[in-house]
Amino acid sequence: MKIYDYYRDTAKARLNGSIAALVPAIIIVSGNLSFFQNNEIMLGTIPFLVYSLLSFQIYLFRHNQAILIGKNMSLSHRRVQTLFDAKHLLVVYLNVLSPKVMLFFTDGHLAGEIKKSKNRVRFLKLERCFTLTNSQKKVIATFKIEGRKKVKIQVFSEENKYLGCLERQKKLILQKDRKELLDSTGRYVGTIQGSSFYMDEQIYNKEDKRVGRLRRGWMPLEWESLFPEPNTPVLSFSEGLNEEDKLVGLSLLINEYFIER
């Protein structure tokens, strides 16, 4: 999958919404002409017609974006890389019936996806589970969420090896939640600090050095030919982080998109 596929799919969703909005309008018009013949009843079609028109305009806009991105990608050079090779990943949240987070390389190709899997019951406790797959749909990590007030996001490798977790302690309304990263033995290895008003989550290691960051509103201009939304969030990792550290760091996305939202 490529980024223009995402824009094409969102365009189709808008087109379907535009068509669906016409159905109640047609029913109102047909019923009124057949039985009531009251002009005031026809006013009930206005909200549906307005929504249909707006959705169709958005469909045209997204469809044209997909075509333009496809042309730009055909002119760009692709660098073959894996999810763990990339220093920067662009994050797209697809809010559909089954929401998922899509990660893209800066060249517009899909790097991976995070989506919900089947919940599990363990020791009479319900676990919410999410899987991270690469561009070949291979599962490379599993995330399990436990708790409510004190949330723990456990991270497991593709071999089901426990790598560590993100612990989130809920504070009072005017206080920010404390988010810490722990390794597989439970030792403190870092923290996540961010803003309450905009997306800028920063990962610091135990030496208080920033090793990762998720922020919205920062995207180099050269990426706009493939990612026309300037507020597309960018996830960045420092060089030198191993795969296990990055997987634990990706628990930040679970917290951001599936817990806080």
ROVEXTOR-445352 format. One line per 10 residues: number of its first residue (from 1); their letters; for each residue x, y, z of N, C-alpha, C. Coordinates in steps of 0.02 Angstrom, whole numbers, always signed. Layout:
ROVEXTOR-445352
NUM = A = X Y Z X Y Z X Y Z  ...
***
This chain:
ROVEXTOR-445352
1 = MKIYDYYRDT = +42 -60 +0 +0 +0 +0 +44 +62 +0  +19 +114 -33 +55 +178 -37 +10 +233 -12  +39 +291 +1 +0 +345 +31 -56 +368 -15  -48 +362 -81 -104 +382 -125 -162 +333 -120  -148 +271 -100 -203 +224 -88 -247 +247 -30  -213 +275 +21 -251 +301 +79 -297 +358 +57  -271 +405 +17 -313 +461 -5 -368 +437 -53  -353 +387 -92 -404 +359 -137 -460 +326 -97  -440 +289 -44 -491 +255 -2 -534 +305 +36  -502 +358 +62 -541 +409 +97 -587 +445 +49
11 = AKARLNGSIA = -566 +453 -13 -609 +484 -64 -670 +440 -77  -659 +375 -83 -715 +328 -94 -764 +329 -36  -737 +335 +25 -781 +338 +84 -825 +400 +81  -797 +455 +59 -836 +517 +53 -888 +511 -2  -871 +478 -57 -918 +468 -111 -976 +424 -88  -960 +371 -50 -1013 +328 -24 -1058 +367 +24  -1028 +411 +65 -1068 +452 +110 -1112 +500 +73  -1086 +526 +18 -1126 +572 -22 -1187 +537 -53  -1176 +477 -78 -1231 +438 -107 -1281 +417 -54  -1255 +396 +5 -1299 +374 +59 -1344 +430 +83
21 = ALVPAIIIVS = -1318 +491 +84 -1358 +548 +107 -1416 +564 +61  -1411 +542 -2 -1466 +554 -49 -1525 +508 -37  -1514 +451 -5 -1568 +403 +5 -1625 +432 +47  -1611 +459 +107 -1668 +488 +145 -1700 +547 +109  -1661 +585 +71 -1690 +641 +33 -1738 +615 -20  -1720 +561 -54 -1763 +531 -104 -1827 +504 -72  -1819 +473 -13 -1877 +445 +22 -1925 +501 +42  -1898 +556 +67 -1940 +613 +87 -1978 +641 +27  -1942 +651 -29 -1973 +679 -89 -2027 +631 -115  -2011 +567 -119 -2059 +518 -146 -2121 +513 -102
31 = GNLSFFQNNE = -2110 +510 -36 -2166 +504 +9 -2210 +565 +8  -2179 +623 +3 -2217 +685 +2 -2259 +691 -62  -2228 +675 -118 -2265 +679 -181 -2321 +628 -185  -2311 +571 -153 -2361 +517 -157 -2419 +526 -108  -2404 +553 -48 -2456 +554 +4 -2473 +624 +30  -2423 +663 +47 -2437 +725 +84 -2444 +786 +38  -2398 +792 -10 -2397 +849 -56 -2396 +915 -17  -2349 +918 +30 -2340 +977 +73 -2271 +1005 +60  -2268 +1068 +39 -2204 +1099 +22 -2157 +1104 +82  -2185 +1112 +142 -2143 +1119 +201 -2104 +1054 +216
41 = IMLGTIPFLV = -2134 +999 +200 -2099 +935 +212 -2036 +930 +170  -2037 +963 +112 -1979 +960 +67 -1918 +993 +99  -1930 +1038 +149 -1874 +1070 +182 -1831 +1019 +221  -1861 +963 +237 -1824 +911 +273 -1768 +879 +231  -1770 +891 +166 -1717 +863 +123 -1654 +906 +123  -1659 +968 +146 -1603 +1015 +141 -1540 +990 +178  -1545 +967 +241 -1483 +944 +275 -1449 +886 +238  -1490 +841 +211 -1461 +783 +176 -1428 +805 +110  -1460 +851 +75 -1432 +875 +12 -1368 +914 +23  -1367 +955 +76 -1306 +993 +92 -1249 +947 +109
51 = YSLLSFQIYL = -1264 +897 +152 -1211 +849 +171 -1186 +811 +110  -1232 +791 +66 -1213 +754 +6 -1168 +796 -38  -1185 +860 -46 -1146 +904 -88 -1076 +915 -59  -1072 +928 +6 -1007 +938 +38 -964 +875 +34  -995 +818 +45 -957 +755 +42 -931 +743 -29  -971 +761 -79 -949 +751 -148 -891 +797 -165  -893 +858 -139 -837 +905 -151 -773 +880 -119  -780 +852 -57 -721 +823 -24 -696 +762 -63  -742 +723 -90 -722 +666 -131 -680 +688 -191  -703 +740 -226 -666 +766 -284 -596 +790 -263
61 = FRHNQAILIG = -594 +825 -205 -530 +851 -181 -481 +794 -164  -505 +744 -127 -462 +688 -108 -442 +646 -169  -488 +638 -216 -474 +600 -276 -418 +634 -317  -422 +699 -323 -370 +735 -360 -303 +732 -323  -306 +734 -256 -244 +727 -217 -212 +659 -230  -252 +606 -231 -225 +539 -243 -192 +535 -311  -222 +565 -362 -193 +563 -429 -127 +601 -430  -124 +660 -398 -63 +700 -398 -8 +665 -360  -24 +634 -302 +26 +599 -263 +53 +540 -302  +9 +504 -338 +32 +448 -379 +82 +470 -432
71 = KNMSLSHRRV = +70 +527 -463 +117 +554 -513 +183 +572 -481  +180 +604 -422 +242 +623 -387 +282 +563 -365  +248 +509 -343 +283 +450 -322 +317 +415 -381  +286 +419 -440 +317 +388 -499 +381 +423 -519  +389 +485 -499 +448 +524 -516 +502 +520 -463  +483 +497 -403 +530 +495 -347 +567 +429 -345  +625 +430 -313 +667 +370 -307 +650 +335 -242  +636 +270 -246 +620 +232 -185 +682 +202 -155  +688 +211 -90 +742 +180 -52 +713 +122 -13  +735 +61 -28 +709 +1 +6 +735 +1 +78
81 = QTLFDAKHLL = +688 -2 +126 +707 -2 +196 +654 -38 +236  +670 -52 +299 +623 -85 +344 +597 -33 +394  +548 -55 +432 +518 -11 +482 +571 +13 +531  +620 -29 +547 +669 -11 +597 +727 +31 +568  +733 +33 +502 +786 +73 +471 +769 +147 +471  +705 +162 +468 +683 +231 +457 +696 +275 +518  +721 +334 +505 +730 +383 +558 +666 +422 +570  +628 +432 +515 +565 +469 +520 +509 +426 +489  +452 +425 +523 +392 +391 +498 +334 +440 +503  +293 +442 +451 +234 +484 +452 +174 +443 +475
91 = VVYLNVLSPK = +136 +472 +520 +82 +435 +554 +15 +458 +528  -25 +410 +504 -92 +425 +479 -142 +383 +519  -190 +416 +550 -241 +382 +589 -303 +373 +546  -323 +312 +536 -382 +296 +495 -440 +279 +542  -486 +326 +549 -542 +318 +596 -601 +287 +560  -599 +222 +554 -653 +184 +521 -687 +139 +573  -726 +91 +551 -760 +46 +597 -711 +11 +643  -654 -8 +616 -600 -36 +656 -539 +9 +648  -531 +60 +691 -478 +110 +682 -409 +79 +682  -364 +110 +645 -294 +87 +643 -248 +145 +630
101 = VMLFFTDGHL = -185 +135 +648 -133 +185 +636 -88 +158 +581  -78 +199 +530 -36 +178 +474 +29 +219 +475  +84 +184 +466 +150 +216 +467 +179 +215 +396  +202 +272 +373 +228 +277 +305 +300 +302 +307  +340 +275 +260 +406 +303 +249 +399 +371 +215  +451 +410 +216 +448 +476 +186 +441 +474 +110  +452 +414 +79 +443 +408 +7 +372 +388 -12  +327 +384 +38 +257 +370 +25 +237 +297 +28  +283 +252 +39 +267 +181 +43 +250 +162 +115  +207 +113 +122 +185 +91 +188 +242 +57 +225
111 = AGEIKKSKNR = +252 +77 +288 +302 +46 +330 +272 -6 +378  +211 +8 +401 +179 -38 +447 +111 -12 +469  +76 -54 +506 +9 -36 +531 +1 -61 +603  -35 -22 +642 -54 -43 +709 -130 -46 +711  -157 -104 +728 -229 -110 +731 -248 -158 +787  -312 -153 +806 -336 -192 +862 -344 -265 +842  -326 -310 +888 -337 -381 +878 -388 -405 +929  -399 -469 +932 -450 -495 +978 -429 -484 +1051  -476 -459 +1091 -464 -452 +1162 -456 -521 +1195  -417 -523 +1248 -405 -585 +1283 -423 -578 +1357
121 = VRFLKLERCF = -445 -634 +1387 -459 -634 +1458 -405 -674 +1493  -371 -641 +1540 -316 -673 +1576 -324 -660 +1651  -328 -713 +1689 -339 -707 +1762 -400 -664 +1777  -454 -677 +1739 -518 -643 +1747 -513 -568 +1731  -460 -547 +1697 -452 -478 +1677 -452 -474 +1600  -488 -425 +1574 -492 -416 +1501 -431 -377 +1477  -395 -404 +1429 -338 -371 +1399 -356 -345 +1330  -344 -282 +1317 -352 -254 +1251 -286 -263 +1213  -289 -292 +1154 -228 -310 +1118 -225 -275 +1050  -165 -256 +1030 -152 -225 +966 -91 -257 +935
131 = TLTNSQKKVI = -90 -261 +869 -32 -290 +834 +0 -239 +788  +65 -244 +782 +103 -204 +735 +126 -250 +679  +107 -234 +618 +129 -273 +560 +173 -230 +515  +217 -263 +478 +259 -226 +431 +223 -220 +363  +257 -196 +313 +226 -185 +248 +204 -249 +214  +232 -307 +237 +212 -372 +209 +158 -405 +252  +127 -367 +298 +73 -391 +341 +97 -443 +392  +161 -446 +404 +188 -492 +453 +187 -459 +522  +161 -495 +572 +159 -468 +640 +229 -466 +669  +250 -407 +691 +317 -400 +719 +315 -378 +792
141 = ATFKIEGRKK = +256 -362 +818 +250 -344 +889 +177 -347 +910  +167 -359 +974 +100 -359 +1003 +100 -314 +1064  +47 -276 +1071 +40 -230 +1128 -22 -250 +1168  -14 -258 +1233 -70 -276 +1276 -81 -222 +1328  -143 -199 +1333 -160 -145 +1380 -194 -174 +1441  -169 -154 +1499 -199 -175 +1562 -213 -114 +1605  -265 -118 +1646 -279 -66 +1695 -321 -9 +1668  -344 +32 +1714 -384 +91 +1697 -351 +154 +1724  -347 +160 +1790 -315 +219 +1819 -239 +217 +1809  -211 +158 +1821 -140 +148 +1807 -135 +102 +1747
151 = VKIQVFSEEN = -125 +132 +1689 -125 +95 +1627 -55 +68 +1613  -52 +5 +1593 +12 -26 +1574 +4 -53 +1503  +49 -31 +1458 +50 -55 +1389 +111 -101 +1383  +99 -166 +1382 +153 -215 +1378 +171 -228 +1305  +235 -235 +1291 +259 -244 +1223 +292 -312 +1216  +271 -350 +1165 +298 -416 +1152 +324 -420 +1080  +379 -455 +1070 +407 -463 +1003 +367 -514 +963  +387 -525 +900 +351 -573 +859 +358 -644 +886  +411 -657 +925 +420 -723 +957 +385 -726 +1025  +344 -674 +1040 +307 -668 +1103 +355 -659 +1163
161 = KYLGCLERQK = +412 -630 +1150 +459 -614 +1204 +440 -546 +1234  +435 -543 +1300 +417 -480 +1333 +476 -432 +1331  +464 -372 +1304 +517 -323 +1294 +517 -266 +1345  +459 -252 +1372 +453 -196 +1419 +383 -167 +1415  +375 -108 +1444 +308 -79 +1444 +310 -3 +1454  +254 +27 +1440 +241 +97 +1456 +190 +98 +1513  +207 +130 +1568 +161 +137 +1624 +137 +209 +1627  +71 +216 +1631 +40 +283 +1631 -1 +290 +1694  +20 +335 +1738 -15 +347 +1801 -58 +409 +1793  -124 +400 +1798 -170 +457 +1791 -165 +503 +1851
171 = KLILQKDRKE = -162 +569 +1837 -158 +619 +1889 -224 +656 +1894  -224 +710 +1932 -283 +752 +1938 -296 +788 +1872  -355 +820 +1867 -377 +850 +1804 -327 +900 +1777  -298 +942 +1821 -253 +995 +1799 -180 +971 +1796  -168 +908 +1808 -100 +881 +1806 -92 +833 +1747  -33 +831 +1719 -19 +786 +1664 -6 +716 +1691  -29 +666 +1653 -16 +597 +1671 +59 +583 +1667  +83 +543 +1713 +154 +525 +1712 +161 +461 +1670  +207 +462 +1622 +217 +405 +1577 +290 +384 +1581  +302 +322 +1603 +369 +296 +1609 +378 +234 +1566
181 = LLDSTGRYVG = +439 +223 +1543 +457 +164 +1505 +499 +118 +1549  +480 +54 +1551 +516 +4 +1591 +540 -52 +1546  +597 -82 +1564 +622 -138 +1523 +589 -203 +1546  +612 -259 +1518 +580 -324 +1532 +587 -346 +1605  +635 -316 +1642 +644 -333 +1712 +608 -284 +1758  +575 -235 +1729 +539 -187 +1770 +580 -126 +1789  +641 -120 +1764 +683 -63 +1781 +665 -2 +1738  +672 +56 +1767 +658 +119 +1732 +710 +130 +1677  +687 +143 +1615 +733 +156 +1560 +718 +222 +1525  +663 +255 +1543 +649 +319 +1510 +580 +345 +1528
191 = TIQGSSFYMD = +565 +403 +1502 +501 +435 +1515 +476 +469 +1452  +411 +482 +1451 +380 +518 +1395 +350 +582 +1422  +371 +637 +1393 +347 +703 +1413 +315 +737 +1353  +262 +773 +1367 +227 +805 +1311 +184 +863 +1334  +148 +892 +1286 +105 +949 +1298 +33 +926 +1306  -5 +964 +1346 -76 +949 +1356 -119 +980 +1301  -91 +1026 +1262 -131 +1065 +1215 -118 +1048 +1142  -62 +1017 +1126 -48 +998 +1057 -3 +937 +1058  +1 +903 +1001 +39 +841 +997 +113 +855 +991  +149 +842 +1044 +222 +846 +1044 +247 +802 +1102
201 = EQIYNKEDKR = +248 +737 +1090 +269 +689 +1140 +342 +671 +1129  +382 +678 +1182 +454 +667 +1176 +476 +610 +1222  +517 +565 +1194 +542 +508 +1232 +613 +523 +1255  +624 +517 +1321 +690 +527 +1350 +714 +462 +1382  +779 +448 +1374 +806 +388 +1406 +825 +404 +1478  +854 +356 +1512 +870 +365 +1583 +926 +415 +1595  +963 +432 +1542 +1014 +485 +1547 +985 +553 +1530  +918 +556 +1523 +882 +618 +1508 +900 +645 +1438  +917 +600 +1392 +931 +619 +1323 +870 +601 +1280  +849 +648 +1238 +791 +634 +1196 +810 +585 +1141
211 = VGRLRRGWMP = +771 +531 +1136 +785 +479 +1086 +727 +468 +1039  +671 +501 +1050 +614 +493 +1006 +566 +551 +1014  +525 +562 +962 +478 +618 +966 +420 +606 +917  +360 +622 +941 +300 +620 +899 +270 +690 +902  +266 +723 +845 +240 +791 +845 +201 +806 +781  +153 +849 +790 +111 +872 +735 +129 +945 +718  +125 +961 +654 +139 +1030 +633 +211 +1041 +613  +251 +988 +614 +320 +993 +591 +330 +942 +536  +338 +967 +476 +350 +922 +420 +389 +961 +367  +447 +936 +346 +486 +971 +295 +446 +983 +231
221 = LEWESLFPEP = +458 +1039 +199 +421 +1058 +139 +429 +1007 +83  +487 +974 +80 +499 +927 +26 +455 +865 +30  +424 +853 +86 +379 +796 +92 +308 +811 +70  +292 +874 +59 +223 +894 +44 +199 +868 -23  +244 +851 -68 +222 +824 -132 +190 +756 -125  +206 +720 -71 +177 +654 -58 +129 +655 +1  +137 +703 +46 +94 +709 +105 +67 +780 +107  +12 +792 +71 -13 +861 +64 -41 +891 +128  -54 +850 +179 -79 +877 +243 -20 +899 +285  -10 +964 +294 +49 +988 +331 +49 +968 +404
231 = NTPVLSFSEG = -9 +950 +432 -13 +930 +502 -7 +855 +512  +16 +819 +461 +27 +748 +469 +80 +736 +523  +64 +699 +577 +113 +688 +631 +174 +650 +605  +232 +668 +634 +295 +636 +616 +324 +603 +678  +341 +539 +672 +373 +502 +726 +447 +495 +709  +490 +518 +753 +562 +516 +740 +598 +478 +795  +650 +440 +776 +692 +405 +823 +765 +425 +812  +803 +428 +866 +874 +443 +860 +911 +383 +833  +967 +396 +800 +1008 +341 +775 +1040 +304 +834  +1047 +240 +825 +1079 +200 +877 +1031 +160 +919
241 = LNEEDKLVGL = +966 +176 +915 +917 +136 +952 +909 +67 +920  +908 +15 +961 +899 -51 +933 +825 -65 +921  +809 -121 +891 +740 -137 +873 +696 -142 +934  +721 -173 +988 +680 -181 +1048 +662 -114 +1078  +710 -67 +1080 +697 -1 +1107 +644 +36 +1065  +648 +27 +1000 +600 +61 +957 +530 +31 +966  +525 -34 +974 +460 -66 +985 +429 -42 +1050  +469 -37 +1102 +442 -11 +1165 +422 +62 +1157  +461 +100 +1118 +444 +170 +1105 +380 +177 +1066  +365 +129 +1023 +304 +131 +983 +241 +123 +1025
251 = SLLINEYFIE = +248 +101 +1088 +190 +99 +1133 +162 +169 +1143  +202 +220 +1129 +178 +289 +1131 +119 +298 +1085  +120 +266 +1026 +65 +273 +978 +1 +240 +1004  +8 +184 +1040 -50 +151 +1069 -83 +198 +1119  -43 +229 +1161 -70 +276 +1211 -102 +337 +1177  -70 +363 +1127 -92 +425 +1095 -156 +415 +1056  -161 +360 +1018 -217 +352 +971 -273 +306 +996  -257 +260 +1041 -309 +212 +1062 -330 +219 +1135  -295 +260 +1174 -314 +270 +1244 -335 +342 +1255  -293 +390 +1237 -309 +460 +1251 -363 +487 +1205
261 = R = -369 +460 +1145 -420 +486 +1099 -489 +462 +1120
***
